[in-house]
Amino acid sequence: MLVLDTDHVSLLQWGTGEEAERLRRRLDAIDEEVAVTVISYEEQTRGWLAYVARARTLGEQVPTIESVDTIDTTSLSLRRPVPTGAVLA
């Protein structure tokens, strides 16, 4: 099992350059389960809330609020701890 950290998740969600494409190819090539932690979800949620709090207009808030739909929270589940060596670097 490979566990992606928040930076990897953000890169997969928003990245459009060679770095994001390289990560996508690498993940497509492996034959292991890929997971993210609830901490990544929490960190992204805090970022979205901070951005919405700073927004001066509804027009600035809407794209951020819509981006919350990019994470499927129904697939979050509790699992046994992941071994330390399973982290994708």
N, C-alpha and C positions, 0 to 999 in steps of 0.2 A: 504494500500500500504506500502510495506517495501522498504526502500532505503538503498542500500549497499554502504559503503564508499570504498575508494580506496584499503584499506587493505583487505577487504572482496573480492573485485574483483580480486586482485592479488592472494589471497589464492585459489579462485576458478579456476583461470587460471593455476597456477603453482604448487599449493599445492598437495602433494601426501600422506601426513601423516594422522594420526587420526584426527587432527584438521580440515583439509580440508574435510575429509569424514563426519565428524560430521556436518559441515556447509551444505554440500550437502544434507544430510538426513533431516536436519531441514528445508531447503528450499523446499524439495520435500513434506514434511508433511503439509505445510501451504496451505491455500486456498485463498491466496491474491496475488495481482500483485506485482512482484519484479522489482525494477528499480535501475538504477545507474544514477549518475549525469554527466553532461558534464565536471564537474571539475575532476572527476575520469579519464575520457578520456584524459583531458589536462595533468594531473599529470603523467599518464602512458606515454603519448607521449613525455613529457619532459625527462622522464627517458630513454626512447629508444634513443632519440636524443643525450643525454649526453653519453650514452654507445657507440653509433656509432662514436661520436666525439673522444672518447678516444681510439677506436680500432686502432691498428697499421697495420692490414692487412685486406684484403677483406674477408678472411676466418673468422675473428672475427666479421665482420659486418653482414654477411649473416644471421646467426640465429636471430639476433635482428631485422633486416629488415623483415624477414619472419614472426616474431611474431606479427608484426603490423596487419597482416591479421586475428588475433584472435578476434578482435573486429569488429562487424558488424555496421559500421557507418551509414548504410542506415536506421537503426531502431532508430537513435537518432532523437528526435523531441522535440519541445518546449511544455511544459505542465504547468498547474497552479502550484504554489508553493506547495510543500509537507508539511503537518503539521509536526511540530517539533517532536511530539510523535511517528512518523512513522518510525523512524530510528532503524534499527536492531542493537542491541548491542551485 
